[in-house]
Amino acid sequence: MKNRLPYIFLLLLLHMHGGTSAQAPLLNSYPPAAATVYLDFDGATVEGTLWNENGKIVAEPSGLSAATITWIFRKIADHFTLFNLNLTTDPEMYARAPIYQRTRIIITPNGDWYGPAAGVSAVGSFVWGDETPAWVFTDHLTNNPLFIAAAATHEIGHTLGLQHQSLYDSYGIMISELSGGENNIFSNEAPLMGVPFYKNADWIKGSSSAGAANIQNDTALIAGAPNNIGYRKNLIIPGEGFNQKSEAVKIETQQPGSIGLNSTGEYAYRLFDITGRLLTEGPLRKGWNQIQANSAAKAVLVLQWYSEEGSGSQKIVL
């Protein structure tokens, strides 16, 4: 077995307990997608992976209620609405997914077999094809659903090849491997691949733990090679449909350099080109908005909007 331990990244700390045991309801965020992330709340026996140096691991069920599991699932899925990726709690969906485009996140109370961490994953394991799971340990997250969702999203990011988003000083010296959004003095935002617990967290483009000059574009790496997930082509999520609203943001006019739209509420938005490069971002007011596209005369763009009320995305062809 290959020694992939140098590529393992952890999450963080915290302690406590709670919850009522229940089998996870069967949920899917985007069933048409082949690429799949399986959120396993039901317990598992793991053998024959890089985690099994000390033998078989028997992970207990999460002990969370069906309602709490559903809330956590939706919170995680909100972070992946841009991508052609299905989040599922259905083991059969995972079993049918391509072996080189899937991963399993085991959400379980106790991770003492590993150590004092809230989660652990192997970077890039999404494409390994060898059933290597990632882990979230809920006892170390005070069984707080918001923390569990953030930790799981962070670990999924690692399996998709992302490293930590880090904080550096003006000389390029690392202040903290895990950025908590300290440099965002005018916003309440933090990177999902940093410390995603205490601020509104999202994917960002910033300096990774590989060095201040190593700029990691989270969305581009998730969508691109070797994951080859790509971006979602339609606005409505078949099946669940809980985290996007077809009329929340409606494109009214589109032309090179400018997009006009109507918004039913107040959102933050990000505009990407099809490679995942961030073109512009800012707030959307309720009503009419004009966005400067800052792109080539002919382009395919992806508009993403989000708030506490929900999120959505739409492909735009200029």
C-alpha positions in Angstrom: 0.0 0.0 0.0 1.4 3.4 -0.9 2.3 5.6 1.9 0.2 8.7 1.3 0.4 10.0 4.9 2.4 13.1 3.9 -0.6 14.3 1.9 -3.0 14.1 4.9 -4.5 17.3 6.2 -6.4 17.8 9.5 -9.0 20.2 10.5 -9.3 21.7 14.0 -10.3 21.1 17.7 -13.2 21.4 20.2 -15.1 18.9 22.4 -18.6 17.7 23.7 -21.5 15.3 22.8 -25.2 15.0 22.0 -27.8 13.9 19.4 -30.5 11.3 18.8 -29.6 8.3 16.7 -31.4 7.9 13.4 -30.7 6.4 10.0 -29.8 9.1 7.5 -32.7 10.1 5.2 -31.8 9.5 1.5 -30.9 12.9 0.0 -29.3 14.0 -3.2 -28.3 17.5 -4.2 -27.8 17.0 -8.0 -28.7 13.4 -9.2 -27.8 13.9 -12.9 -24.1 14.3 -12.0 -21.8 11.3 -12.2 -19.2 12.7 -9.8 -20.4 11.9 -6.2 -19.6 12.7 -2.6 -21.2 10.3 -0.2 -22.0 11.8 3.3 -22.0 8.7 5.5 -23.9 9.3 8.8 -24.7 5.6 9.4 -21.4 4.2 10.6 -18.9 2.1 8.7 -16.2 -0.6 9.0 -13.1 0.5 7.2 -10.3 -1.9 6.2 -7.4 -1.9 3.7 -6.9 1.9 3.4 -4.1 4.2 4.5 -6.0 4.8 7.8 -5.7 1.1 8.8 -2.1 0.9 9.9 -3.3 -0.2 13.3 -6.0 -2.5 11.9 -9.8 -2.4 11.3 -11.7 0.8 12.2 -15.3 0.5 13.3 -16.9 3.9 13.1 -20.1 4.5 15.0 -23.2 6.1 13.5 -23.3 9.9 13.9 -26.1 9.7 16.4 -27.7 12.8 14.8 -31.5 13.1 14.2 -32.9 12.9 10.7 -33.8 16.6 10.9 -30.2 17.5 11.9 -28.7 15.4 9.2 -31.0 17.0 6.6 -30.0 20.5 7.8 -26.2 19.6 7.7 -26.6 18.0 4.2 -28.3 21.1 2.8 -25.7 23.4 4.3 -22.9 21.4 2.7 -24.7 21.1 -0.6 -25.1 24.9 -0.7 -21.3 25.2 -1.2 -21.3 23.0 -4.3 -24.2 24.5 -6.3 -21.7 25.7 -8.9 -20.4 22.3 -9.7 -21.5 19.2 -11.7 -21.3 17.2 -8.5 -23.9 15.2 -6.5 -23.9 15.2 -2.7 -25.7 12.1 -1.4 -26.6 10.2 1.7 -27.5 7.2 -0.4 -24.9 4.4 -0.5 -26.3 3.1 -3.7 -25.7 6.4 -5.5 -22.1 6.2 -4.3 -21.8 2.6 -5.4 -23.0 3.6 -9.0 -20.6 6.6 -9.3 -17.4 6.3 -11.3 -14.7 4.9 -9.0 -12.3 7.7 -10.1 -14.9 10.4 -9.4 -16.2 9.7 -5.9 -15.4 10.0 -2.3 -17.0 9.1 1.1 -17.0 11.3 4.1 -17.6 9.3 7.3 -19.3 11.5 9.9 -18.9 9.8 13.3 -18.6 10.8 16.9 -15.2 9.4 17.9 -11.8 9.8 16.2 -9.6 8.6 19.0 -7.9 6.1 16.7 -6.5 9.1 14.8 -6.0 11.8 17.5 -7.3 15.2 18.7 -8.6 16.5 15.4 -12.1 17.5 14.1 -11.5 15.7 10.8 -8.9 14.2 8.5 -8.6 13.5 4.8 -6.1 12.7 2.1 -5.5 15.4 -0.4 -6.6 14.4 -3.9 -8.2 11.1 -2.9 -11.3 11.9 -4.9 -9.6 10.4 -8.0 -7.6 7.6 -6.4 -10.3 4.9 -7.0 -9.3 2.9 -3.9 -12.2 3.6 -1.4 -10.1 5.9 0.8 -12.6 7.8 3.0 -12.3 11.2 4.7 -13.5 11.7 8.3 -15.4 14.2 10.4 -15.4 13.6 14.2 -18.5 15.2 15.7 -17.4 14.9 19.4 -14.6 17.4 18.6 -17.1 19.8 17.1 -19.4 19.9 20.1 -22.0 18.2 17.9 -22.8 21.6 16.5 -24.5 21.2 13.1 -23.0 24.4 11.7 -19.5 23.2 12.7 -20.1 19.7 11.4 -21.2 21.1 8.0 -18.2 23.4 7.8 -15.8 20.7 8.7 -17.2 18.2 6.2 -17.1 20.8 3.4 -13.4 21.6 4.3 -12.5 17.9 4.2 -14.3 17.4 0.9 -12.2 20.3 -0.4 -9.1 18.4 0.5 -10.2 15.2 -1.2 -10.8 17.4 -4.3 -7.1 18.5 -4.2 -7.3 21.7 -2.3 -4.7 22.7 0.3 -5.3 25.2 3.1 -5.8 28.8 2.5 -3.2 30.5 4.6 -2.4 33.9 6.1 0.9 35.6 5.3 2.5 38.9 6.3 3.8 41.5 3.8 7.1 39.7 3.6 5.5 36.4 2.5 6.1 34.8 5.9 3.3 32.5 7.1 1.4 33.9 10.1 -1.2 31.1 10.2 -1.6 28.0 8.0 -5.4 28.3 8.5 -6.7 31.7 7.6 -9.8 32.8 9.5 -10.4 35.7 7.2 -8.4 38.1 9.4 -7.3 40.1 6.3 -11.0 40.7 5.3 -11.4 43.7 7.5 -14.4 45.0 5.6 -16.4 41.8 5.5 -17.4 38.9 7.6 -16.0 36.3 5.3 -13.5 33.4 5.7 -12.1 30.7 3.4 -13.7 27.3 3.6 -10.2 25.9 3.3 -9.1 28.0 6.3 -11.1 28.3 9.6 -14.7 28.2 8.3 -16.5 28.1 11.7 -16.9 31.7 12.9 -17.6 33.7 9.7 -19.5 33.3 6.5 -17.2 30.8 4.6 -16.8 30.2 0.9 -14.3 29.1 -1.7 -11.8 31.8 -2.5 -8.7 32.6 -4.6 -5.8 33.2 -2.3 -2.4 32.1 -1.0 -2.3 28.5 -0.1 -0.2 26.7 2.5 2.3 25.9 -0.2 3.6 29.5 -0.1 2.5 33.1 -0.3 3.1 33.2 -4.1 1.2 29.9 -4.6 -2.3 31.3 -5.5 -5.0 28.6 -5.1 -8.2 29.2 -7.0 -10.6 26.9 -5.1 -13.4 26.7 -7.7 -11.1 26.2 -10.7 -9.3 23.4 -9.0 -12.5 21.6 -7.9 -14.0 21.8 -11.4 -10.9 21.2 -13.4 -8.4 18.3 -13.9 -7.9 15.8 -12.5 -11.4 15.9 -10.9 -12.9 16.8 -14.3 -16.2 17.7 -12.6 -17.0 20.9 -14.5 -19.8 23.4 -13.8 -23.5 22.8 -13.6 -25.4 23.7 -16.8 -28.9 24.2 -15.4 -30.3 26.4 -12.7 -32.9 24.1 -11.1 -31.6 21.1 -9.1 -33.8 18.1 -10.0 -35.1 16.1 -7.0 -34.2 18.1 -3.9 -34.2 21.7 -5.3 -33.8 23.1 -1.8 -30.8 25.5 -2.3 -31.6 27.2 -5.6 -34.6 29.3 -6.7 -35.2 29.7 -10.4 -36.6 33.2 -10.0 -34.4 34.4 -7.1 -32.1 36.1 -9.6 -33.4 36.5 -13.2 -31.1 37.6 -16.0 -32.8 40.3 -18.1 -30.1 41.5 -20.5 -26.7 40.2 -21.4 -24.2 41.7 -23.8 -20.4 41.8 -23.9 -19.2 43.6 -20.9 -22.5 44.0 -19.1 -25.2 41.9 -17.5 -28.6 43.2 -16.3 -30.6 41.3 -13.8 -33.5 41.4 -11.3 -33.0 40.0 -7.8 -35.9 39.1 -5.4 -33.7 39.8 -2.4 -30.3 40.9 -1.2 -27.5 38.5 -2.1 -23.7 38.5 -2.6 -22.6 37.5 -6.0 -19.5 36.2 -7.8 -19.0 36.1 -11.6 -16.6 33.5 -13.0 -15.4 32.6 -16.4 -15.8 29.0 -17.4 -12.3 28.1 -16.2 -13.3 29.2 -12.6 -11.4 32.5 -12.7 -13.1 35.1 -10.6 -14.0 38.1 -12.7 -15.9 40.3 -10.2 -17.9 40.1 -7.0 -20.1 42.3 -4.9 -23.6 42.8 -3.5 -26.9 42.4 -5.3 -29.7 44.8 -4.3 -33.3 43.8 -4.4 -34.6 44.8 -7.8 -32.5 45.9 -10.8 -28.8 45.3 -10.9 -26.1 46.0 -13.5 -22.9 43.9 -13.4 -19.8 44.7 -15.5 -18.6 41.4 -16.9 -15.0 42.5 -17.6 -14.7 39.6 -20.1 -14.0 39.0 -23.8 -16.6 39.9 -26.4 -17.7 36.3 -26.6 -17.6 34.3 -23.4 -19.3 31.7 -21.3 -19.6 32.9 -17.7 -21.1 31.5 -14.5 -23.0 33.8 -12.1 -23.2 32.5 -8.5 -25.3 34.2 -5.8 -25.7 33.4 -2.1 -27.1 34.5 1.2 -28.4 32.9 4.4 -31.7 32.4 2.6 -30.1 30.2 -0.1 -27.9 30.2 -3.2 -27.9 29.6 -6.9 -25.9 29.8 -10.1 -26.6 30.3 -13.8 -24.6 29.9 -17.0 -24.5 33.0 -19.1 -23.4 33.1 -22.8 -22.3 36.5 -24.0 
